[in-house]
């Protein structure tokens, strides 16, 4: 199934150069892998967490009403050279006064905005959206929209994205039932692909991962693993009550679209080196906490991995990792449910980090008013 969408000229021009420059594949483009764990944690805390701007919905710094986005959530980010794509979940064009959480008219399972804004200090100004044929924010992966009874797909929610070999991929979960807060069921997870700078998108029949497994929601980073780029994907089950596991795939379209090309982190050998298995059942948990939507990035200044999520279906936190599989620090609180009621989905982006590495900017969803906000935080570190 292919969806044809219109985008503005700026993305077509920038995107063509971006994909050629950033998605060439091969080795050396990704984060260089280090497996050493004989180092201390250096993050001592997070301070100065501040809401900078509202990105979507009424009162936002972006005009989202003209593209029929009155309420949406998530906002994970995919970088393709100068373009950052912001990928949203269930999106509604109209909402009655007083509506809390997802709901409303003109429901689309997902939507994508994009920006070339390189100054995060005052929020992110969108250049535009992936649009449908009448100029509204498009549903790039059409959800079946069955009733919420567990009898079929309710919606397709993109959980993260990445780009390789001239293609952009979104990893989505097929939700079949929304249950109590933080709990939902999925039939499977899969991929949506664009090969023309985000102008058209296609839901791929393969690869797919089972809805009862640990790779229903992911975060993705391209890693230079032994001279060959791989996409590393940190996975969690449906809902917000599972731990994190890790898989990887060579950063080529052929591999990405072949489920047999994926291998799963199966632990450390006697020499401290990672072991990988072709059997998903061999995957071990690398972060044994109940977490929700997550993002992962490599922090150049500290040479550590940062993972943001919500822990125990509550507060937004940041973990520091020495390698992609840990060990991971205790969580550092970004903001709590008491401070920011209804928060979820804190997403980092390595593009939006200050030159000294101290300031991080991130997206955060808030259930009421069911929209996406832009935050900043100061990373406190010690020598390491």
RODO-2510 file (C-alpha; in nm, 4 decimals, decimal comma):
residues 384
     n   res          X          Y          Z
     1     x     0,0000     0,0000     0,0000
     2     x     0,1493     0,3314    -0,1084
     3     x     0,0282     0,6722     0,0005
     4     x     0,0947     0,9678    -0,2307
     5     x     0,1561     1,2937    -0,0480
     6     x     0,2503     1,6513    -0,1382
     7     x     0,5308     1,8431     0,0284
     8     x     0,6646     2,1928    -0,0186
     9     x     0,9546     2,2743    -0,2481
    10     x     1,1982     2,3433     0,0339
    11     x     1,1900     1,9815     0,1521
    12     x     1,2186     1,8402    -0,1963
    13     x     1,5288     2,0527    -0,2559
    14     x     1,6931     2,0055     0,0821
    15     x     1,5846     1,6439     0,1121
    16     x     1,7388     1,5318    -0,2156
    17     x     2,0782     1,6602    -0,1046
    18     x     2,0217     1,5274     0,2459
    19     x     1,9558     1,1705     0,1467
    20     x     2,2488     1,1609    -0,0886
    21     x     2,4806     1,2916     0,1821
    22     x     2,3442     1,1159     0,4886
    23     x     2,2112     0,7798     0,3752
    24     x     2,4990     0,6410     0,1746
    25     x     2,5389     0,3384     0,4033
    26     x     2,8744     0,1641     0,4371
    27     x     3,1048     0,2252     0,7321
    28     x     3,2208     0,5240     0,9271
    29     x     2,9028     0,7339     0,9175
    30     x     2,7576     0,6046     1,2433
    31     x     2,8576     0,6527     1,6046
    32     x     3,1842     0,4675     1,6633
    33     x     3,1230     0,1743     1,8927
    34     x     3,3146     0,1427     2,2177
    35     x     3,2671    -0,1663     2,4333
    36     x     3,4735    -0,0559     2,7326
    37     x     3,3027    -0,0592     3,0698
    38     x     3,6027     0,0275     3,2891
    39     x     3,4863     0,3881     3,3152
    40     x     3,2762     0,5679     3,5738
    41     x     2,9375     0,7214     3,5194
    42     x     2,9791     1,0965     3,4750
    43     x     2,6230     1,2307     3,4758
    44     x     2,5499     1,3501     3,8290
    45     x     2,2075     1,4976     3,7659
    46     x     1,9750     1,7057     3,5530
    47     x     1,8745     2,0615     3,6399
    48     x     1,6942     2,3611     3,4963
    49     x     1,4268     2,1577     3,3187
    50     x     1,2070     2,4169     3,1485
    51     x     0,9182     2,4155     2,9040
    52     x     1,0359     2,6303     2,6128
    53     x     0,7404     2,6225     2,3727
    54     x     0,4299     2,4377     2,2612
    55     x     0,4941     2,2838     1,9189
    56     x     0,1466     2,1620     1,8160
    57     x    -0,2177     2,2504     1,8712
    58     x    -0,3987     2,5713     1,9667
    59     x    -0,1581     2,8302     2,1038
    60     x     0,1503     2,6621     1,9589
    61     x     0,4374     2,8476     1,7949
    62     x     0,3532     2,6610     1,4726
    63     x     0,0313     2,7032     1,2776
    64     x    -0,1036     2,3505     1,2973
    65     x    -0,4707     2,4450     1,2565
    66     x    -0,4264     2,5035     0,8810
    67     x    -0,3188     2,1391     0,8359
    68     x    -0,5910     2,0047     1,0696
    69     x    -0,3739     1,9227     1,3694
    70     x    -0,5621     2,0274     1,6832
    71     x    -0,4260     1,7450     1,8972
    72     x    -0,1396     1,4994     1,8562
    73     x     0,1370     1,3324     2,0553
    74     x     0,4835     1,1725     2,0585
    75     x     0,7131     1,3661     1,8229
    76     x     1,0145     1,1380     1,7893
    77     x     1,2742     1,2797     1,5507
    78     x     1,4627     1,1498     1,2459
    79     x     1,7571     1,3493     1,1102
    80     x     1,8408     1,3445     0,7399
    81     x     2,1222     1,5928     0,6907
    82     x     1,9677     1,9410     0,7343
    83     x     1,6122     1,8119     0,7762
    84     x     1,4599     1,6844     1,0995
    85     x     1,1337     1,4930     1,0638
    86     x     0,9043     1,4984     1,3680
    87     x     0,6827     1,1920     1,3713
    88     x     0,3553     1,2081     1,5620
    89     x     0,1037     0,9500     1,6778
    90     x    -0,2779     0,9622     1,6702
    91     x    -0,3696     1,3035     1,5295
    92     x    -0,7046     1,4827     1,5393
    93     x    -0,8195     1,7795     1,3324
    94     x    -1,0995     1,8966     1,5625
    95     x    -1,1483     1,8613     1,9374
    96     x    -1,4419     1,9624     2,1530
    97     x    -1,3682     2,2051     2,4384
    98     x    -1,2572     2,0209     2,7502
    99     x    -1,1425     1,7069     2,5646
   100     x    -0,8680     1,5251     2,7556
   101     x    -0,6313     1,2860     2,5825
   102     x    -0,6667     1,1407     2,2360
   103     x    -0,9961     1,1981     2,0595
   104     x    -1,1738     1,4233     1,8141
   105     x    -1,2641     1,4552     1,4493
   106     x    -1,0564     1,3918     1,1360
   107     x    -0,8592     1,1153     1,3076
   108     x    -0,5316     1,0082     1,1470
   109     x    -0,3128     0,7406     1,3045
   110     x     0,0042     0,9416     1,2443
   111     x     0,1437     1,2581     1,0907
   112     x     0,4849     1,4047     1,0047
   113     x     0,6176     1,7597     1,0249
   114     x     0,9677     1,8631     0,9213
   115     x     1,2059     2,1433     1,0072
   116     x     1,5438     2,2878     0,9159
   117     x     1,5429     2,5068     1,2288
   118     x     1,8914     2,4890     1,3817
   119     x     1,8195     2,7142     1,6808
   120     x     1,6371     2,5084     1,9440
   121     x     1,6556     2,7765     2,2128
   122     x     1,3105     2,9211     2,1342
   123     x     1,1378     2,6062     2,0095
   124     x     1,1286     2,4358     1,6708
   125     x     0,9637     2,6184     1,3826
   126     x     0,8256     2,3739     1,1295
   127     x     0,9025     2,4253     0,7604
   128     x     0,5976     2,2197     0,6731
   129     x     0,4172     1,8857     0,6909
   130     x     0,3727     1,5774     0,4793
   131     x     0,0375     1,6669     0,3238
   132     x    -0,2509     1,4796     0,1680
   133     x    -0,4147     1,5714    -0,1606
   134     x    -0,6248     1,8473    -0,0038
   135     x    -0,3375     2,0080     0,1867
   136     x    -0,3922     1,8615     0,5341
   137     x    -0,1443     1,6642     0,7449
   138     x    -0,1368     1,3189     0,5890
   139     x    -0,1775     0,9801     0,7516
   140     x     0,1372     0,8175     0,6103
   141     x     0,0586     0,4706     0,7506
   142     x    -0,3169     0,4221     0,7417
   143     x    -0,4607     0,2598     1,0518
   144     x    -0,7562     0,0221     1,0170
   145     x    -0,9467     0,2039     1,2945
   146     x    -1,1371    -0,0983     1,4226
   147     x    -1,3341    -0,0414     1,7442
   148     x    -1,1271    -0,0721     2,0619
   149     x    -1,2483    -0,4231     2,1420
   150     x    -0,9375    -0,6273     2,0634
   151     x    -1,0904    -0,7590     1,7426
   152     x    -0,8613    -0,5858     1,4944
   153     x    -0,6143    -0,3036     1,4397
   154     x    -0,7202     0,0205     1,6024
   155     x    -0,4256     0,2305     1,4849
   156     x    -0,0670     0,2316     1,3554
   157     x     0,1628     0,4315     1,5819
   158     x     0,5179     0,5124     1,4620
   159     x     0,7557     0,4768     1,7549
   160     x     1,0867     0,5863     1,5939
   161     x     1,2621     0,6241     1,2602
   162     x     1,5986     0,6037     1,0854
   163     x     1,7471     0,6546     0,7386
   164     x     1,9757     0,4317     0,5294
   165     x     2,0694     0,3980     0,1618
   166     x     1,8419     0,6774     0,0401
   167     x     1,5381     0,5491     0,2290
   168     x     1,3634     0,6719     0,5436
   169     x     1,2031     0,4076     0,7650
   170     x     0,9470     0,4484     1,0409
   171     x     0,9093     0,1632     1,2900
   172     x     0,5427     0,1329     1,3889
   173     x     0,3278    -0,0740     1,6250
   174     x    -0,0121    -0,2081     1,5224
   175     x    -0,2273    -0,1442     1,8302
   176     x    -0,5260    -0,3754     1,8753
   177     x    -0,6484    -0,2655     2,2176
   178     x    -0,6002     0,0361     2,4461
   179     x    -0,6418    -0,0768     2,8050
   180     x    -0,5823     0,0835     3,1419
   181     x    -0,3296     0,3713     3,1527
   182     x     0,0083     0,2490     3,0310
   183     x    -0,1269    -0,0821     2,9035
   184     x    -0,2123    -0,1744     2,5458
   185     x    -0,1892    -0,4724     2,3114
   186     x    -0,0313    -0,4945     1,9669
   187     x    -0,0616    -0,7471     1,6868
   188     x     0,2822    -0,6741     1,5410
   189     x     0,5468    -0,4133     1,4739
   190     x     0,6716    -0,3298     1,1259
   191     x     0,8187    -0,0680     0,8936
   192     x     0,6909     0,2166     0,6763
   193     x     0,9277     0,3330     0,4015
   194     x     0,9833     0,6436     0,1914
   195     x     1,2348     0,6515    -0,0934
   196     x     1,1576     1,0031    -0,2195
   197     x     1,2525     1,2327     0,0687
   198     x     0,9314     1,1715     0,2606
   199     x     0,6919     1,2634    -0,0200
   200     x     0,5315     0,9182    -0,0428
   201     x     0,5221     0,6310     0,2090
   202     x     0,4563     0,2592     0,1897
   203     x     0,3699     0,0130     0,4674
   204     x     0,5984    -0,2869     0,4120
   205     x     0,4678    -0,6418     0,4400
   206     x     0,8009    -0,7462     0,5937
   207     x     0,9882    -0,7481     0,8208
   208     x     0,7562    -0,7791     1,1182
   209     x     0,7971    -0,8548     1,4872
   210     x     0,5356    -1,0251     1,7072
   211     x     0,3084    -0,8129     1,9197
   212     x     0,3763    -1,0225     2,2292
   213     x     0,7538    -0,9747     2,1966
   214     x     1,0000    -0,7182     2,3285
   215     x     1,0423    -0,5233     2,0020
   216     x     0,7062    -0,3530     1,9665
   217     x     0,8414    -0,0017     2,0352
   218     x     1,1980     0,1029     1,9588
   219     x     1,4589     0,3777     1,9594
   220     x     1,7218     0,3746     1,6824
   221     x     2,0821     0,4936     1,6346
   222     x     2,3240     0,4189     1,3496
   223     x     2,6471     0,2744     1,4932
   224     x     2,9833     0,2078     1,3262
   225     x     3,0272    -0,1477     1,4492
   226     x     3,3687    -0,2801     1,3474
   227     x     3,3871    -0,0640     1,0346
   228     x     3,0354    -0,1469     0,9139
   229     x     2,7369     0,0702     0,9936
   230     x     2,4527    -0,1014     1,1756
   231     x     2,1224     0,0363     1,2948
   232     x     2,0924    -0,0426     1,6654
   233     x     1,7347    -0,0652     1,7928
   234     x     1,6503    -0,0681     2,1631
   235     x     1,3141    -0,2416     2,2026
   236     x     1,0384    -0,2621     2,4614
   237     x     0,7044    -0,4501     2,4662
   238     x     0,3580    -0,2996     2,4270
   239     x     0,2718    -0,0550     2,7019
   240     x     0,4961     0,0907     2,9691
   241     x     0,5762    -0,2018     3,1945
   242     x     0,8614    -0,3864     3,0210
   243     x     1,2401    -0,3776     3,0149
   244     x     1,4734    -0,2881     2,7281
   245     x     1,6346    -0,5345     2,4859
   246     x     1,8604    -0,4615     2,1879
   247     x     1,8845    -0,5715     1,8257
   248     x     2,0921    -0,4577     1,5284
   249     x     2,0869    -0,4798     1,1495
   250     x     2,3395    -0,3771     0,8824
   251     x     2,2585    -0,0262     0,7579
   252     x     2,1489    -0,1208     0,4062
   253     x     1,7990    -0,1318     0,2633
   254     x     1,8412    -0,4966     0,1682
   255     x     1,9253    -0,5913     0,5268
   256     x     1,6727    -0,3603     0,6917
   257     x     1,3916    -0,5199     0,4913
   258     x     1,5022    -0,8778     0,5701
   259     x     1,3992    -1,0004     0,9138
   260     x     1,6694    -1,2677     0,8988
   261     x     1,9390    -0,9980     0,8829
   262     x     1,8566    -0,8799     1,2353
   263     x     2,0545    -1,0117     1,5292
   264     x     1,9789    -0,9789     1,8978
   265     x     2,2101    -0,8877     2,1839
   266     x     2,2582    -1,2094     2,3808
   267     x     2,5064    -1,0993     2,6466
   268     x     2,8806    -1,0568     2,6997
   269     x     3,1424    -1,3256     2,6440
   270     x     3,4360    -1,4052     2,8742
   271     x     3,6446    -1,1304     2,7119
   272     x     3,3777    -0,8670     2,7649
   273     x     3,2755    -0,8597     2,3973
   274     x     2,9076    -0,8544     2,2924
   275     x     2,7480    -1,1665     2,1524
   276     x     2,4679    -1,1539     1,8966
   277     x     2,2161    -1,4219     1,8075
   278     x     1,9884    -1,4696     1,5081
   279     x     1,7231    -1,6013     1,7493
   280     x     1,5089    -1,3297     1,9068
   281     x     1,4466    -1,5675     2,1952
   282     x     1,8129    -1,5327     2,2954
   283     x     1,7810    -1,1574     2,3523
   284     x     1,8676    -1,0521     2,7064
   285     x     1,7333    -0,7517     2,8929
   286     x     1,9862    -0,4677     2,8948
   287     x     1,7859    -0,2319     3,1178
   288     x     1,5672    -0,4097     3,3699
   289     x     1,3181    -0,1374     3,4560
   290     x     0,9547    -0,0853     3,3615
   291     x     0,9853     0,1850     3,0990
   292     x     0,7652     0,3548     2,8411
   293     x     0,8317     0,5312     2,5129
   294     x     1,2062     0,5761     2,4831
   295     x     1,4774     0,7547     2,2903
   296     x     1,8512     0,6882     2,2803
   297     x     2,1399     0,9046     2,1636
   298     x     2,5178     0,9099     2,1901
   299     x     2,6419     1,2157     2,3778
   300     x     2,9660     1,3202     2,2109
   301     x     3,0950     1,5427     2,4885
   302     x     3,0815     1,2793     2,7613
   303     x     3,1244     0,9809     2,5272
   304     x     2,8302     0,8155     2,6976
   305     x     2,4892     0,6916     2,5867
   306     x     2,1783     0,8745     2,7054
   307     x     1,8390     0,7050     2,7217
   308     x     1,5247     0,9013     2,8040
   309     x     1,1944     0,7404     2,8929
   310     x     0,9270     0,7353     3,1610
   311     x     0,9885     0,4880     3,4374
   312     x     0,7225     0,2810     3,6172
   313     x     0,4533     0,4582     3,4106
   314     x     0,5359     0,7834     3,5851
   315     x     0,8192     1,0295     3,5775
   316     x     1,0325     1,1304     3,2779
   317     x     1,3920     1,0240     3,3416
   318     x     1,7354     0,9992     3,1833
   319     x     1,9711     0,7006     3,2102
   320     x     2,3440     0,7123     3,1320
   321     x     2,4999     0,4097     2,9603
   322     x     2,8643     0,3115     2,9130
   323     x     2,7860     0,1024     2,6041
   324     x     2,4679     0,0461     2,4005
   325     x     2,3915    -0,2514     2,6279
   326     x     2,4954    -0,0813     2,9495
   327     x     2,5644    -0,0891     3,2284
   328     x     2,3113     0,1878     3,2859
   329     x     2,3073     0,4349     3,5718
   330     x     2,0254     0,4948     3,8130
   331     x     1,7641     0,7236     3,6560
   332     x     1,8024     1,1014     3,6736
   333     x     1,4641     1,2747     3,6922
   334     x     1,3760     1,5207     3,4155
   335     x     1,0276     1,6033     3,5426
   336     x     0,7690     1,4243     3,7526
   337     x     0,3996     1,3548     3,7124
   338     x     0,3435     1,5894     4,0054
   339     x     0,5240     1,8706     3,8230
   340     x     0,3918     1,7887     3,4747
   341     x     0,0704     1,5851     3,5031
   342     x     0,0094     1,3513     3,2107
   343     x     0,3636     1,3631     3,0722
   344     x     0,4995     1,0915     2,8435
   345     x     0,7341     1,0369     2,5493
   346     x     1,0519     1,2397     2,6206
   347     x     1,2525     1,2282     2,2955
   348     x     1,6104     1,3509     2,2596
   349     x     1,7877     1,4346     1,9349
   350     x     2,1688     1,4648     1,8978
   351     x     2,1128     1,7642     1,6677
   352     x     1,9648     1,9610     1,9566
   353     x     2,2514     1,9635     2,2047
   354     x     2,4584     2,2719     2,2869
   355     x     2,8197     2,2844     2,1692
   356     x     2,9506     2,2163     2,5186
   357     x     2,7053     1,9298     2,5602
   358     x     2,5540     2,0769     2,8725
   359     x     2,2117     2,1758     2,7357
   360     x     1,9742     1,9164     2,5945
   361     x     1,6471     1,9972     2,4192
   362     x     1,3708     1,7391     2,3842
   363     x     1,0064     1,6866     2,2941
   364     x     0,7547     1,5867     2,5600
   365     x     0,3870     1,4969     2,5225
   366     x     0,1266     1,6047     2,7769
   367     x    -0,2033     1,4135     2,7879
   368     x    -0,4058     1,7255     2,8622
   369     x    -0,4031     1,9208     2,6272
   370     x    -0,2870     1,6213     2,4170
   371     x    -0,0106     1,8025     2,2325
   372     x     0,3678     1,8115     2,2026
   373     x     0,5937     2,0563     2,3844
   374     x     0,9603     2,1566     2,3579
   375     x     1,1759     2,1365     2,6709
   376     x     1,5317     2,2081     2,7729
   377     x     1,7453     2,0572     3,0484
   378     x     2,0941     2,1132     3,1854
   379     x     2,3119     1,8053     3,2143
   380     x     2,5268     1,8026     3,5282
   381     x     2,8482     1,6040     3,4918
   382     x     3,1645     1,5163     3,6794
   383     x     3,5092     1,4442     3,5276
   384     x     3,5309     1,0953     3,3855
***
